[in-house]
Amino acid sequence: MPSEYFNEEKPESALPVEAPSLENMSAAERAAGVLPVSKGGTGTNTGSIRAAGSFKLETTADPKAFSNDDIPSIHLQAYKSQFLGVAGGRIRLSGGTSKTTGAGGSIEILAGNGDSAAASTDESTGGSIDITGGTGYGAGTGGSLTLTAGNGGSDVGGSITLNGGSGGTNTDGGNVTLHAGALAGTGNDGEILFRQPGSTNSTFLKHQLGRTATTDATQTTAYTKTLSADSMINIQAFVSARRTGGTGGTNGDCAGYVVIGTYQKVGAGGATLVGSVTAVHTAENQAAWDATFTVSGNNVLLSVTGAANNNITWRWHIQYISI
C-alpha cells in the first residue's frame, strides 16, 4: 500500500484477506515493525492515510470478506512497547483546526446499526464502541484517552459527539460509559476530567469513583487529594455504605452521605479547611458510622468510619473543582 492515499479508492483486489492481526506477524515482520497489507496493515511503518477532503473508514457489508471475524469491524490498535522504559504506541484522534474563517473539524465515531429485519437478538443488536487506554507496565502509568476537536478560525470550534444507540422496539437505549483506569499496587485510580475552555491544565472539574472496605470502628482513608502550593479546592463526596457481614449490626444495615468542604493551601503551609465541612445529607441505620473530610499535611482526605464486627462496603463518588 502506498504510504498515503488522497481520496483514492483502494482496488477490490487489494482488500485484506483476513482481519488486521498483530499476533499473526512473522518474526521478520515484527522486527521491521510492519504489518503487511495481506494481514490488514498498511505495509509501512512510516506512512499515513490522509484525505484532501473527508475521510471515512467503513467495513464491508459482507462478513465473508473477513476470515477471522464474523462481524465486520474496524480495529485501531497501537502496538505494545518492546523495550523497558519505552511507552506503548499512541492512537490520537484530533479534529482539524481551521486556518481562517472555517469551522473546526469535528470527531464522530459511529457504531453500526443492527439489522431491523433480523429475528435474532444477536443480529439486531447495534454495534458497540470501545476505546481503551493501554495498561501500564512496571512503574509506567496507564494510557490516557484524549479526543480533541479542531479549533475554529473565526467560525465555531469542532464538536465531539458520543451517542449511545437508540433501542429497537421496546428495548433499552445503549449506554455511554466513561471508565477511568484502575490503580495498581499503591497507585491511584484514574480520574475523569472535564476541562474548562481556555483554562490552565490545573483547572478541571474532576470525577472519581472508588470502593473501600472496613471491618471495625477505625477511621479509614477512602480517598486522598494532595493540594499544590497556592491552590484551593471545592470538593464534594457522595458516599453509600452497606453491611455485608460480621457479628455486629443487622443484616441489611446501610448508610448514605453527601458532604462538601472547601480547602486551601497557601505557600508552603499545609492544607486548611475554609469554614466548615457541610453534611448535606446523612442517613444511617447505625449512628456510629460516618463519612467526612479531614486534613493531613498537604492532603484532603475522605475518611469513613464503620463499627466493630461490621464488614462494610463503602462506595464513593468524588467531584471537585480546584484553582
C-alpha positions in Angstrom: 0.0 0.0 0.0 1.4 3.5 -0.8 2.3 5.5 2.3 -0.6 8.0 1.7 -4.0 7.9 0.0 -5.6 11.2 -1.2 -9.3 10.4 -1.8 -8.3 7.3 -3.7 -10.4 4.1 -3.8 -8.4 1.1 -2.9 -8.8 -1.7 -5.5 -11.0 -4.6 -4.5 -8.2 -7.0 -5.2 -6.1 -5.2 -2.5 -8.6 -5.8 0.3 -7.2 -7.7 3.2 -8.0 -11.4 3.2 -8.2 -11.5 7.0 -8.9 -9.1 9.8 -6.0 -7.0 11.0 -3.9 -9.0 13.4 -0.7 -8.2 15.2 -0.5 -11.8 16.6 -0.1 -13.3 13.1 3.0 -11.3 12.3 6.1 -13.3 11.4 9.4 -12.7 13.2 10.7 -10.7 10.3 7.6 -8.5 10.2 7.8 -7.9 13.9 11.5 -6.9 13.6 10.6 -4.5 10.8 7.6 -3.2 12.6 5.4 -3.5 9.5 2.0 -5.2 9.3 1.5 -6.3 5.6 -1.5 -5.3 3.6 -2.4 -9.0 3.3 -2.9 -9.1 7.1 -4.9 -5.9 7.3 -1.9 -3.5 7.7 -0.6 -0.6 5.6 2.7 -2.3 4.6 4.7 0.5 6.0 5.8 1.8 9.4 6.1 5.5 8.4 3.2 6.2 6.1 -0.2 7.7 6.8 -3.7 7.6 5.2 -5.0 11.1 4.6 -7.8 12.7 2.6 -7.8 16.1 1.0 -11.5 16.4 1.9 -13.4 13.9 4.1 -12.1 10.5 5.0 -14.2 7.5 6.1 -13.2 4.1 7.4 -16.0 1.7 6.8 -16.1 -2.1 6.9 -17.5 -4.2 4.0 -21.1 -5.2 4.3 -20.1 -8.8 3.6 -18.8 -10.6 6.7 -17.4 -13.3 4.5 -14.6 -11.0 3.4 -13.1 -11.4 6.9 -11.9 -14.9 7.6 -11.1 -14.3 11.3 -14.2 -12.3 12.3 -17.9 -13.0 11.9 -18.8 -9.3 12.3 -17.2 -6.6 10.0 -15.1 -4.5 12.4 -12.6 -1.6 12.4 -9.8 -2.2 14.8 -7.3 0.6 15.6 -4.6 -0.7 17.9 -1.4 0.9 18.9 1.5 -1.6 19.1 2.8 -2.6 22.6 6.2 -1.5 23.7 9.0 -3.9 23.0 11.5 -2.4 25.5 11.6 -1.5 29.1 11.2 2.3 29.7 9.6 2.8 26.3 6.0 3.8 26.1 3.5 1.9 24.0 2.2 3.3 20.8 -0.4 6.0 20.8 -3.7 6.5 18.9 -4.7 10.1 18.7 -8.0 11.4 17.2 -7.9 15.2 16.5 -10.3 17.3 14.5 -8.7 19.7 12.1 -8.1 23.3 13.0 -9.5 25.9 10.7 -6.9 28.2 9.0 -9.1 31.3 8.6 -12.9 31.6 8.7 -13.9 27.9 8.6 -15.3 25.8 11.5 -13.0 23.5 13.3 -13.2 19.8 12.5 -15.5 17.5 14.5 -14.9 14.0 15.7 -17.7 11.5 15.3 -17.4 7.7 15.9 -20.5 5.7 14.9 -21.1 2.0 15.5 -23.1 0.0 13.0 -26.9 -0.3 13.4 -28.5 -3.7 14.0 -30.5 -5.4 11.2 -34.1 -4.2 11.8 -35.4 -7.1 9.8 -33.5 -9.8 11.7 -35.4 -12.1 14.0 -32.4 -13.0 16.2 -31.4 -10.7 19.1 -27.7 -11.1 18.3 -28.2 -10.0 14.7 -30.4 -7.0 15.6 -28.1 -5.5 18.4 -26.4 -2.3 17.5 -22.6 -2.3 17.4 -20.5 -1.1 20.4 -17.7 1.4 20.6 -14.8 0.6 22.9 -11.9 3.0 23.3 -9.3 1.7 25.8 -6.1 3.2 27.0 -3.1 0.8 27.2 -2.2 -0.9 30.5 1.0 0.4 32.2 3.9 -1.9 32.8 6.1 -1.8 35.9 6.3 1.8 37.1 4.5 3.1 34.0 1.1 4.7 34.2 -1.9 3.5 32.3 -2.5 5.2 29.0 -4.9 8.2 28.8 -7.7 8.8 26.3 -7.8 12.2 24.6 -10.4 13.2 22.0 -9.6 16.7 20.7 -11.9 18.5 18.2 -10.3 21.2 16.0 -10.2 24.9 16.8 -12.3 27.2 14.6 -10.8 30.2 12.8 -13.4 33.0 13.1 -16.1 30.3 13.0 -17.2 27.7 15.6 -14.8 25.1 17.0 -15.4 21.5 16.2 -17.5 19.2 18.4 -17.1 15.8 19.9 -20.3 13.6 20.0 -20.6 10.4 22.0 -24.1 8.9 21.4 -25.5 5.7 22.8 -27.5 3.9 20.2 -31.3 4.1 20.2 -33.2 1.0 21.2 -35.3 -1.0 18.8 -38.9 -1.9 19.6 -39.5 -2.0 23.4 -35.7 -2.2 24.1 -33.3 -0.1 26.1 -31.0 2.5 24.5 -27.3 2.0 24.6 -25.2 3.3 27.4 -22.4 5.9 27.3 -19.7 4.7 29.8 -16.7 6.7 30.9 -14.4 4.3 32.8 -11.2 5.6 34.4 -8.3 3.2 34.7 -7.9 1.1 37.9 -5.0 1.6 40.2 -2.2 -1.0 40.6 -0.4 -1.6 43.9 -0.1 1.7 45.8 -1.1 3.9 42.9 -4.3 5.9 42.4 -7.4 5.1 40.3 -7.6 7.3 37.2 -9.9 10.3 37.1 -12.5 11.6 34.7 -11.6 15.2 33.8 -13.8 18.0 32.3 -11.6 20.9 31.4 -12.9 24.4 31.2 -12.2 26.1 27.8 -9.2 28.3 27.9 -8.2 27.2 31.4 -4.7 26.0 32.5 -4.0 22.4 33.0 -4.7 22.7 36.7 -8.3 23.8 36.3 -10.7 20.9 35.9 -13.9 19.5 37.0 -12.8 16.1 38.1 -14.8 13.0 38.9 -13.5 9.8 40.6 -15.3 6.7 41.9 -14.0 4.2 44.3 -14.6 1.4 46.8 -13.3 1.0 50.4 -13.9 -1.8 52.9 -13.9 -1.6 56.7 -14.4 -4.2 59.5 -14.1 -2.2 62.7 -14.5 1.3 64.1 -11.1 2.7 62.9 -11.4 5.8 60.8 -10.1 4.8 57.3 -8.9 6.9 54.4 -11.0 6.2 51.3 -9.6 9.0 49.1 -6.7 11.4 49.1 -6.3 14.7 47.3 -2.9 16.5 47.6 -3.0 20.2 47.2 -0.3 22.1 45.5 1.1 25.4 46.8 -1.2 28.4 46.4 -4.2 26.5 45.4 -7.8 25.8 46.6 -10.3 23.1 46.1 -14.1 22.8 46.5 -14.8 19.1 46.9 -18.0 17.0 47.3 -18.4 13.3 48.2 -21.4 11.1 47.6 -20.9 8.0 49.8 -23.0 4.8 50.1 -22.3 2.1 52.6 -23.8 -1.4 53.3 -23.1 -4.0 55.9 -22.1 -7.3 54.1 -21.3 -9.5 57.1 -19.8 -9.7 60.6 -21.2 -10.5 64.1 -22.3 -6.9 64.8 -25.2 -4.9 63.4 -28.1 -6.2 61.5 -28.4 -7.8 58.0 -29.2 -5.0 55.5 -27.8 -2.1 57.6 -26.8 0.7 55.3 -26.0 4.4 55.2 -25.8 7.3 52.7 -23.9 10.6 53.0 -23.3 13.8 50.9 -20.5 16.1 52.3 -18.9 19.2 50.9 -15.7 21.0 52.0 -13.6 23.9 50.8 -9.8 23.8 51.4 -6.8 26.0 50.6 -3.0 25.7 50.7 -1.1 29.0 51.0 2.6 28.8 50.0 4.5 26.1 51.9 1.7 25.8 54.6 -0.4 22.7 54.8 -4.0 22.2 53.6 -6.5 24.1 55.8 -10.3 24.0 56.0 -12.2 27.2 54.9 -15.3 27.5 57.1 -16.7 24.1 58.0 -17.5 20.7 56.4 -21.1 20.7 55.4 -23.1 17.4 55.8 -25.8 17.9 53.1 -27.3 14.5 53.7 -26.9 11.9 56.4 -29.0 8.7 56.6 -27.8 5.6 58.6 -29.0 2.6 60.4 -26.1 2.7 62.8 -25.2 6.1 64.3 -21.6 5.2 64.8 -20.9 5.0 61.0 -19.7 8.2 59.4 -18.2 9.8 56.3 -16.5 13.2 56.3 -13.5 15.2 55.1 -10.3 15.5 57.2 -6.9 17.0 56.7 -3.4 15.5 56.9 -0.4 17.7 55.9 -1.0 18.8 52.3 -3.8 16.3 51.8 -7.5 16.5 51.9 -8.9 13.0 52.9 -12.3 11.4 52.5 -12.5 9.5 55.8 -15.0 6.7 56.5 -15.8 5.1 59.9 -17.6 1.8 60.4 -18.3 -0.2 63.6 -16.8 -3.1 65.4 -17.6 -6.5 63.9 -19.3 -5.0 60.9 -18.0 -5.8 57.4 -18.9 -2.7 55.4 -18.5 -1.9 51.8 -18.2 1.8 51.0 -18.8 3.1 47.5 -18.0 6.7 46.9 -18.0 9.4 44.2 -15.8 12.4 44.5 -16.1 15.5 42.4 -14.2 18.7 42.8 -13.0 21.9 41.1 -9.6 23.3 42.0 -7.8 26.5 41.2 
